Each structure stands twice: as structure tokens, then as C-alpha cells.
Amino acid sequence: MKSKFKNSNLIIQIILIVAASGLLLTYPFLFKGYPVRLATIIIMYVALSQVWNILGGFAGYISLGLVGFIGVGAYTSGVLMNLGLNVYLSMLLAGCFAAIISAAIGYPVLRLKAGYFIVATYAVAFVFREIANNMNNITGGGSGLALPLTYMSIVESNRYFYYGMLIISVVVTLICIRISRSSLGYGLHAIKEDEDAANVLGINTTAYKLVAFILSSFIVAVIGGFYAYWLTYIDPLSAFDSKMSILVIIMTMVGGAGTVIGPIVGGVLISLLSEVLWSNFLTLHSGILGIILILTVIFLPQGVMDLFLFREEKLTWKSLGKIFLENIRNYRI
């Protein structure tokens, strides 16, 4: 009986994967204009959530510095493109530059814990923004930086950036799957559970965190470079928008930090919800998202995916209440 149930579940999963893949591949041909741009933004946030999840989810180190490396990637890529370099080479070099910076600052920053680490990463992003704001000869300062145009039609441009973000997101997801099943992933999980115990067991926790930090910075900068090319114009406030870091954290926490599927689910749900709230409740937008994060932390600390992963019982209102009470009891809220 159980084998039949498992086989039917496997068939359903395969059908859903094939259907989702087909929709993603044909979406820009089924829709035009705003729906394609919205889908591009959602896919970008899924990729950013996956990257943040490497250090924030697997290792449990909450970082507010993600937007700092988005800005570094955006400005580095923009400056290089204005010098005549190819967009893809510019993105790659921007990622390398961000990796070098993260390697330089990573060792002292990653030795901090809890609130000190959070404040330090926020400060790093703020410093990056101020540097960009004051390097007038290179970044344009407060006036911003214009990037080369694509010279495509609106439809072609929308499709180009949609598929570009989709490729990046798929690659990032595959990297996260590989990490979750590697010694790096196991080491990061050990750090999240008990860093002192991991040290006692011989795990070089600083090295593991540093590798995760450098890898995350590289990928985020690449995404930032492509994002800047899509916008065609950046300034310090837009390139280093702290709201992006907060939104990515909410997406990952709501979906399920520490899992691969969680950032995907959270990225899609919160992106769509954010768009609806922004359109209809502009003044309440941030407050409602904050309330959602608070409720998630209280009732579903492991995210929405906690309702589906590793649970054999059917999800009902009664079982949902049981899960909520169980989480409140386990986490001593």
C-alpha cells in the first residue's frame, strides 16, 4: 500500500516538474509586457534567496549585507561595460571582484556571532554604498551611472532578460542542491546546530563559513551585474537598496531556510504578495510583510515547507493547528 502511495506521489511530482518546466520555457511567448517583467523579477528574487540561503539558511548566519554585493556587482559590471567589455565578461569580473572583497573582509566579520554579525554585514553594505556615492569620476556619484543599451525591441529585450535570469536561477539552484549534499553543506548544517560542538569535532568552522561567504558574494555580484544591465541606469540608492536584503530574508524564512525548495516557494509567494500589496496598500506594504515574517517565525520557524517535508500525515486544519502548537512548544515561544 505504501509503495503504491509513493509511486503515485512520484508520478505527480514528475508531472508537476514537466508542467512547470514547460510553462517557464514558453512563458515569454504566452505573455508580453508587464507579466514578463514581473516574472523576471520573481526569478531574480528566487536566485537571490537561494544564494542568501547558503550562509543564512544552511549555516544560520543572518546577513543584511547581500545588497552590498548586489551593488558591487552592478557598479563593477556597469563601469567595465562602459569601458567596452562584453556584458558576460563584465559580469564574471564583477563576481571575481566581489569574491576578492569578501575574502578580505570575511575572516574578521565571520568571527562575529548573532547580532554583532548582522550589524557588521549591514555596516559593510552601507560602506559600499558610500564609496559608490563618493567616487564621482568612476561611478558617477549621486548622479548615477548609465549602462550601454541593448538596442533590442521591447519584446526581444523582455525575453532576453527573462531567459538570462532563468538560466542564472537554475544554475544557482543546482549549485545549492550540490552544496546541500556535499561536505560543505554538512559542515554548514553542523555550524547551524552547534558551532562550538562542530569545532570540537574538528570542523574548521571559519573556513566553511568563509567559503560559503565568498561563493555567495560571487554569485550575488553576477546577478547584480545582469540586473544593472537590465535597468540600464543605476545610482547608489537603487543599487544598494536595503529593502532588497530584507525582502530576500523574508522570502527565505517564509519558504523554509536551510532547504533548497524553500527559497523557490518563498520567492514566488512573497514576490507576488509584495506586488499585490504595493499596488493596493502602498503605505501598509512594509508593515504587512513584517507581520507575515513575525507570524512565520512564531508558528512556522522552519517555513512553509515544514508543512510538507518529512510529514506523512495528511494536512488538515486539525493537523495544521497541531503543527503550530508543536512549533510553539518546541521553540519555547
N, C-alpha and C positions, 0 to 999 in steps of 0.2 A: 504493500500500500504506500509506504513511504517512498519507495523507488519510483512509483508512478507519479507521485506528487512532485518529486524532484525533477523528473523528466519533463513534466508539463510546465514547471517553472522555468526550466532551461529553454524550452521551446518558446515560451512567452518572452523571455529575455532576448533571445536571438531575433525574434520578430520585431521587438521594440528597437533594438540596435540597428537593424537593417532599415526600419522605417525612419528613425532619427537621422541616420546617415544620408538616406535619400533626400530627406527634407533639407538638411544642411547644404547638400551639394547643389540642389536645384533652387534654393530659396531666392537668390538674386534674379532668377529668371521668372519666378512666380510673382514677385512683388517688385515695386520700384519706389525710388524716392525715400521718404522718411522711414518706412518699415525696414529697409535695408540698412540705413544708417543706425537705427536703433539696434538691430541685430548685431551690427559690427561693434557697437559699444558694449553690448551684453557679452559678446565673445571675448572682448578685450578684458572685461572685468573678471570673467571666468579664468582667463590666463593669469591675471594679477593675483587672484585669490589662491590659485594653485601655487604660485611662487611664494606668496606670504605664508602659506601652509607648511612649507618646508621647514622654516625655523619657528614660526608661531604655532603651528599645529603639531608637527612631529616632535619638536623639542620643547614646546611650551614657553618659548621666549616671545612675549608680546612686543612687537616692534611698531613704532609710529614713523619709522624712517623710510618706508617704502617709497613715498612720494619724492623723497630727496633724490633717489636714484632714477626715478622716472624723469625728473628734471635734468639730472646729469646726462642721461641718455638723449633727451630731447635736444638740449643745447649743444652737446658734443656732435651729435649727428647733424644738426642744423648748420653749425659752423663748417663742418667738413664738406657738406653738400654745397654750401656757398663757395667753397674753395675749388669746386669742380669734381669732387669724388662721387662715385656711384652710390646710390642710396643704400644698397645692401652692404657694401664695404664700409660705408659710414656707420651703419647700424652695428656692424660687427666690431669696429674700432671703438665705438661708444661703449659697447659691452665690455671690451677689454679695459678701457679706461676706468669704468666703474668698478671692475674687479680689482684693479690695482689700488684704487682708493679704499675699497672695502677691506683689502688685505692689510693696508697701512693702519686703518683705524679700528679694525676688527678685534685685534688682540686686547687692547685696553677696554674697549666697550663691552666685549662679550664676557669679561670677567666680572661685570656688574650683574646684579640679580634683581628680580622683581621690579619694584617701582623705579629704582635707580637706572635700570636698563631702559625702561620705557622713556624716561625723561631724557636720557642720553641720546637715544635714537631720534627723538623729536628735535633735540638741540642740533644734531647733525644735519637734519633736513633743513632747519632754519638757517644754519650757517651756509649751506649750499645755496639757498635762495638769496641770501645777502651778497654772496660772492658774485652770483649771476647779475644781481641788481647793480653792482658797482663796477663791473668790468665792461664799461661802455664801449671801448674800442673793439671788443671781441663779441660780446653778447648783445650789444645794443642797449644795455642797462634797462632802465624803466620804460624806454620806448619800444622794447621788444625786438624780436628777430624774425624777419621774413625768410621763408624757405622757398626753394625753386618749385614752380608749379608743375603739375603732371602733364598738362596740355592734352587731357583726355576729355571726352564728353562727360556730362554728369552721370549718366548711366554707366559708362565704362569705368569711371572713377569709383563709383559706389561699389561696383563688382570687384574691382581690383583690391580695394582696401578691405572689403568683406572677406575675400578669399585669403588675402595676406594675413589678417588677424586669425582666421580659422586655422590656417596652417601653423601659425605660431602657437595657438591654443592647443592644438592636437599634439604638437611636439612637446610642449611643456607638460601636458597631461601624461604622455608616455614617459617622460623623464621622472615625473613624480611616482608613477607606478613602479618604475625601476628602482628608485630610491627606497620606496616602502618595502621592497623585497630584498634589499641589499644590506650589507653590514653597516653602511652609513645610516640607513633607516632604523635598523635595530638599535644602533648606538644612540640616535636622537630620541627614540622612544624611551630608552633607559634613562636618559637625561631628564626627560619629562616626568618620569615616575619618581626618581630619586637620584639627583645628580651626585650627592655625596656617596651614595652606595655604588653608583656607576664608577666613580673614581677609585673606590676601594677595590672594585673588581678588575681594575687595570685599564679601564676605558679612558683614553685621553679626551676628556670632555671638551676642553678648549679647542683642540684640533678638529673635532667633529663639528662643533658649532662654527668654527672659522670656515671650514669647507662649505657648510650649508649657507653661511652668510655671503661668501664670495660668489658661489653659484647663483644664489638668489639675486644678488646685485647685478651680475652679468645679464641674466635673463630680463630683469626689470628694465635695465637700460636699453636693451634691444627693443623691447616693447615701447618704451618711451620714445625712442628714435623713430619708429614707424608711426606712432601716434602723432608726433610733431609733423611728420611728412604729410599726414592726413589733414591736419589743421592748417598747414601752410604758414601759420604765424603763431609765435609763442611769446609770452612775456613772463617775468618771474612769478606773478600771481597765478597765472593759469598753469604753468609748468610745474610749480611747486604747491599745488592746491592741497592743503592738509585734509580737506574733505574726502579726497580720494583714498587716503590711508584709512580713515575712519570707516568709509563705505566698504572697503575690502575686508576689514576686520569683521564688520557686521555680517557680510556675506559668508565668510568662512565659519564664523561661530554659529550662525543660524543653520547653515548646511551641515556642518559637522567637522570641526577642526581635528586634524590627525587622520582623516580618511581621504581617499582620492576622489570619491564620488561627491563628498560633502561640498567642496568649493564649487563644483559644477551646479549642483542643485541650489545652493545658496546664491550663487552668482546670477542665475536665471531668475529666481524668485524675487530677490531684493532689487535687482535691476528693473524688472517690470513694475514692482510695487513702488519703487522710488519715482519712476516715470509718471505713474498714475497720481501719486501724492504731489509731485512737483507741478503737475498740470492743474490739479483741482484744489490742493491745500498748500499753497506756496509758503505761507507763514508757519504752518504746522509740520512741514515736511521733515525737518531735522528732529523735532520732538517726537514724532510718531516712530521714526526709525530707532531713536534712543529707547523708547518704551518697548519696542519689539526685541531689542538686544537684552534689556533687563529681564523681560519675561522668559527669553530663551535661556539666559544664564540661570534663572531660578528653577524653571520646570524642565528644561532640556539642555543641561550643561554639555552634553555630547552632540547637540544639534539635532536637526530634523531626522537625520539618517539613523539616529538611535532608535527611532520607532520601527525601523525596518530591518536593520542589520542585526544578526545574531539573535533574532526573536522568532520562535516557531509558532507562537500563539497568534490567532487572527486578531487584527487590530479592530477594536470596537470602542465605543465611548467608555465602557466599563474598564477595559484594559488600558485605555488612554489615561484615565484617572489614576489607575493603579501605578502606571509608569511615572506619572507626575509625583505622586506621593512617595514612591520609591526613590526618586531622584532627590526630593527634598530631604528625606531621611538619610540617604547615603552621604549627601554633601553637607549635612548639618545646617541647613538654612533655617 
